[in-house]
């Protein structure tokens, strides 16, 4: 006899209430194993691949691609008996239960994270043999052609714009469909003329996932925390020279040594001198919570929207460890594989608006944090330099602008100014960090 088990959609983050089905990796009749990826979902914070907690035969999928499924609702039913045995539900219907905590901890993609913080390597995008309950492998061209090759963000764009990926001609590497391919294939019906012809045409895109979460978080932050923003222009020529020296060292040759690495390091060092900046406001308890650790959030623009993953324990890292962590964070965010665990628990944030050629901005605090530093573009600018004897001259120097926003409930103007000035001083003279 088979034993049907329903796997309920888990909360893969902290307090998430729903997830959108991006892609199924199985279908009814498939044989699955424990920890085999069965579905990819998009939460308000990240795209996550969910593994199966059971081994057996898929008997039913309870949601279609594009559906928004509340947490706790049935996701899939798996018959856990031997594949060769006749299928049949128990008299009272399929059992509804989640794996026990020890089993959940072993599942890839959610549950407690091991101390090593290891990440599962993503499988290459290629046609995999499709195993049915009869043991037959279906890996022919018909199976491969049934699902066009496209990344989850591209699939989401196609769904939002009403484009059938089966009709799109791929031009990307490995015959994959790109965002540009989807946009070229937008049907005329997807652009609906507005009643007022003077306004031209419009395209309406549902607000979901990361975009919805970011919008809600920024509105809540802007109208909850009283923001103050201060600015400073800094000569970072010495830091740029240091970057060249570090990039040439053997242990850094396999890493991208960017100015952002040194801005992050300077910010973390300055943060230790202004502990109020590494705190949060507990409204319910009417307490200020000082954090004795620094989890550095780094704002990253992705195809799915703005995400702010954070580096746990960044203040305790060496420069090399911080460079590795930044590289991993950036690569994971760009691939759309940031885990919910990496999106929570941040204490301060760094945003690099300079990567877009922007000089500065007024950043909005990440909810629950007291400070966020925006780094502008590093440019060659005329700068007044003073010699030891007081003589002044103008010469081209590497310069940037920093903007610090902070929560005025947690930090007074003196503390905010101190944090910004100390960060700038370290970037102006990196040797001061040794004092």
MIRO-511111 format. One line per 4 residues: for each residue x, y, z of C-alpha. Coordinates in pm, whole numbers. Each point is the difference from the previous one (the first is absolute). Layout:
<nodes>
X/Y/Z ~ ...
</nodes>
This chain:
<nodes>
0/0/0 ~ 115/351/-70 ~ -6/267/268 ~ -94/342/-142
177/291/171 ~ -81/364/-59 ~ 290/245/12 ~ -124/341/114
162/320/-126 ~ 251/89/276 ~ 97/344/127 ~ 345/14/-158
81/336/155 ~ -109/194/306 ~ -376/49/13 ~ -62/-33/-374
-368/-54/-83 ~ -4/-106/-364 ~ 213/-105/-295 ~ -47/-2/-376
60/-323/-191 ~ 274/71/-257 ~ 70/-346/-140 ~ -75/-364/78
282/-253/-40 ~ -232/-300/30 ~ -342/-110/-122 ~ -252/-266/107
142/-347/-45 ~ 362/102/61 ~ 213/-187/250 ~ 169/238/244
262/-43/269 ~ 56/183/328 ~ 174/337/-64 ~ -78/-10/-372
-103/347/-122 ~ -371/-6/-82 ~ -99/365/-45 ~ 138/352/-19
-198/270/179 ~ 42/374/36 ~ -63/152/340 ~ -3/367/89
375/-22/52 ~ 156/-257/-233 ~ -47/-281/-249 ~ 37/-333/180
20/-359/-121 ~ -190/-234/231 ~ 108/-363/42 ~ -225/-294/65
-21/-120/362 ~ -128/-338/-120 ~ 103/-274/-240 ~ -269/-150/-218
-225/69/-297 ~ -157/339/-71 ~ -377/-42/-2 ~ -114/363/-17
121/358/-34 ~ -222/246/185 ~ 101/323/-177 ~ 82/114/-353
288/215/-115 ~ -86/362/77 ~ -230/-82/293 ~ 44/181/332
-15/-266/269 ~ -41/89/370 ~ 247/-153/244 ~ -144/-316/155
-209/-98/-303 ~ 59/-339/-173 ~ 273/25/-262 ~ 40/-357/-121
-120/-351/88 ~ 250/-286/-12 ~ -81/-371/38 ~ 279/-127/221
-55/-373/-59 ~ 190/-212/-253 ~ -41/129/-357 ~ -124/-335/-123
-283/-25/252 ~ -352/110/-96 ~ -73/361/89 ~ -292/84/223
-78/249/270 ~ -66/-113/352 ~ -367/8/108 ~ 38/332/179
187/159/-290 ~ 370/84/-31 ~ 191/66/318 ~ 86/365/49
326/50/185 ~ 333/169/-32 ~ 334/-175/49 ~ 125/-7/357
263/265/97 ~ 293/-241/-34 ~ -112/-96/-349 ~ -69/361/-98
350/98/108 ~ 136/-237/-263 ~ -208/140/-282 ~ 174/228/-244
-146/350/-34 ~ -166/60/336 ~ 21/-87/368 ~ 293/63/240
325/88/-172 ~ 316/-187/84 ~ 295/176/157 ~ 189/-27/-324
-258/206/-188 ~ 57/-213/-310 ~ -209/54/-310 ~ -130/-253/-243
145/37/-346 ~ -268/67/-255 ~ -51/-277/-251 ~ 82/84/-362
-297/93/-212 ~ -28/-308/-217 ~ -259/-263/-73 ~ -8/-261/276
-136/-354/-36 ~ -365/1/108 ~ -77/-308/212 ~ -358/-122/37
-151/-241/248 ~ 55/-281/-248 ~ 372/64/2 ~ 3/129/-358
239/283/-79 ~ -138/264/-234 ~ 291/216/-116 ~ -92/44/-363
-29/327/-193 ~ -374/17/69 ~ 66/34/375 ~ 278/259/-49
-209/207/-236 ~ -291/8/244 ~ 174/260/217 ~ 198/274/-179
334/88/160 ~ -33/325/196 ~ 102/128/341 ~ -272/59/264
9/383/-35 ~ -52/-39/-375 ~ -288/-241/57 ~ -160/247/240
38/286/-251 ~ -161/-216/-269 ~ -292/-83/229 ~ -47/364/95
1/110/-365 ~ -221/-286/-121 ~ 267/-162/-216 ~ -2/-378/-66
365/-105/24 ~ -67/-285/-244 ~ -50/263/-272 ~ 318/197/77
317/-38/-209 ~ 298/-29/239 ~ 317/199/-68 ~ 184/-43/330
296/-225/81 ~ -81/-370/-20 ~ -321/75/-194 ~ -159/164/303
-270/266/-7 ~ 106/348/116 ~ -205/293/131 ~ 51/176/-334
-141/-305/-183 ~ -311/18/217 ~ -48/372/-54 ~ 28/-45/-378
-271/-264/18 ~ -252/209/195 ~ -337/-38/-177 ~ -190/306/-108
-275/-82/250 ~ 246/46/288 ~ 16/374/-72 ~ -343/144/57
-66/354/-128 ~ -127/230/274 ~ -333/178/-52 ~ 186/332/-17
202/-40/-320 ~ 226/288/101 ~ 150/-232/265 ~ 114/-258/-255
15/-371/91 ~ 46/-169/336 ~ 117/-336/128 ~ -121/-115/342
223/-235/200 ~ -131/-162/320 ~ 184/108/316 ~ 132/-322/150
299/-161/161 ~ 311/206/70 ~ -143/321/-148 ~ -307/-19/225
206/-77/309 ~ 252/278/-72 ~ -272/258/-56 ~ -178/-88/324
324/-3/197 ~ 117/337/-132 ~ -337/166/68 ~ -4/-143/353
357/116/62 ~ -47/349/-142 ~ -309/66/213 ~ 122/-175/317
363/104/48 ~ 78/375/-6 ~ 272/14/-265 ~ 294/240/5
250/-3/-288 ~ 347/156/6 ~ 255/27/-282 ~ 376/28/-36
239/11/-297 ~ 320/-197/54 ~ 341/-20/-165 ~ 48/-379/-25
324/2/-198 ~ 189/-185/275 ~ -273/-266/15 ~ 16/-50/-377
376/-50/25 ~ -54/-252/277 ~ -253/-180/-219 ~ 263/-40/-274
252/-138/248 ~ -249/-248/147 ~ -123/-112/-343 ~ 358/-93/-90
46/-228/300 ~ -5/-372/-71 ~ -287/-84/239 ~ -228/257/-168
71/-88/-363 ~ -308/-221/-35 ~ -228/270/145 ~ -138/326/-138
156/264/224 ~ -238/292/-47 ~ -15/336/180 ~ -321/-126/164
209/-244/204 ~ 193/288/159 ~ -311/214/51 ~ -160/-292/184
310/-56/211 ~ 27/369/93 ~ -370/15/88 ~ 29/-305/227
307/140/178 ~ -171/336/55 ~ -313/-179/119 ~ 188/-141/299
54/356/125 ~ -371/88/-29 ~ -190/-297/146 ~ -332/187/-14
11/-41/-379 ~ -8/-377/44 ~ -327/-14/192 ~ -374/-34/-45
-314/152/152 ~ -235/-241/180 ~ -330/187/5 ~ -191/-268/189
253/-26/282 ~ 96/368/-17 ~ 367/-99/-11 ~ 304/77/-212
176/-323/-96 ~ 378/39/-45 ~ 147/-271/-225 ~ 342/-133/97
47/-144/-347 ~ -24/155/-346 ~ -188/-171/-282 ~ 77/223/-297
-281/28/-254 ~ 101/81/-358 ~ -274/132/-228 ~ 3/-184/-333
-203/84/-311 ~ -117/-320/-172 ~ -241/-93/-278 ~ -255/-79/271
38/337/172 ~ 202/140/289 ~ 121/-253/257 ~ 212/64/309
177/-321/106 ~ 240/33/289 ~ 338/-136/102 ~ -23/-154/344
277/104/240 ~ 159/236/-252 ~ 172/197/277 ~ 205/-306/99
125/-75/-351 ~ 344/66/-142 ~ 23/200/-322 ~ 41/-324/-196
-300/-163/167 ~ -209/309/-64 ~ 103/-2/-368 ~ -108/-363/-31
-330/70/172 ~ -75/298/-225 ~ 79/-202/-311 ~ -227/-285/110
-280/239/96 ~ 15/181/-334 ~ 12/-316/-211 ~ -288/-161/191
-217/313/-21 ~ 56/42/-374 ~ -92/-364/-57 ~ -321/51/199
102/-268/251 ~ 24/207/319 ~ -144/-205/286 ~ -256/144/244
250/-53/282 ~ 245/235/-175 ~ -275/264/-28 ~ -76/21/371
194/105/307 ~ 188/298/-148 ~ 112/276/238 ~ 138/272/-233
-3/44/-377 ~ 235/121/-275 ~ -136/100/-341 ~ 226/72/-297
-183/251/-220 ~ 332/83/-164 ~ -19/-319/-206 ~ -263/183/-210
220/309/-40 ~ -200/190/265 ~ 181/241/231 ~ -222/-35/307
-354/-57/126 ~ -220/3/309 ~ -35/-368/91 ~ -300/-131/195
79/-212/302 ~ -42/-373/-25 ~ -288/-69/243 ~ 119/-68/353
344/154/-52 ~ 145/328/125 ~ 239/95/-282 ~ 62/-42/-373
300/133/-193 ~ -24/87/-370 ~ 325/10/-199 ~ 15/207/-317
212/-37/-313 ~ 376/31/43 ~ 119/269/-241 ~ 311/199/-83
-61/355/124 ~ 205/316/54 ~ 87/13/370 ~ 184/249/218
299/-176/158 ~ 196/157/285 ~ 369/-76/52 ~ 162/-30/342
118/361/-20 ~ -355/123/-64 ~ 47/55/-374 ~ -312/-79/-199
-30/-130/-352 ~ -274/-148/-219 ~ 49/-347/-143 ~ -222/-282/-134
-100/-246/273 ~ -234/-297/34 ~ -310/124/182 ~ -344/-127/100
-305/114/192 ~ -145/-185/298 ~ -357/40/126 ~ -102/-137/339
-366/-32/99 ~ -74/-83/362 ~ -295/-41/236 ~ -18/313/214
-174/-196/276 ~ 315/-207/46 ~ 272/245/-97 ~ 43/369/68
160/227/-255 ~ 334/-26/178 ~ 6/-378/-27 ~ -109/-2/-364
262/260/-89 ~ 264/-193/193 ~ -71/-321/-190 ~ 10/172/-339
313/201/81 ~ 187/-304/135 ~ -87/-203/-309 ~ 124/281/-225
320/45/202 ~ 89/-369/-33 ~ -57/15/-376 ~ 207/318/-21
284/-154/198 ~ -38/-381/19 ~ 302/-24/233 ~ -211/156/275
-191/-328/25 ~ 308/-144/173 ~ -28/248/288
</nodes>
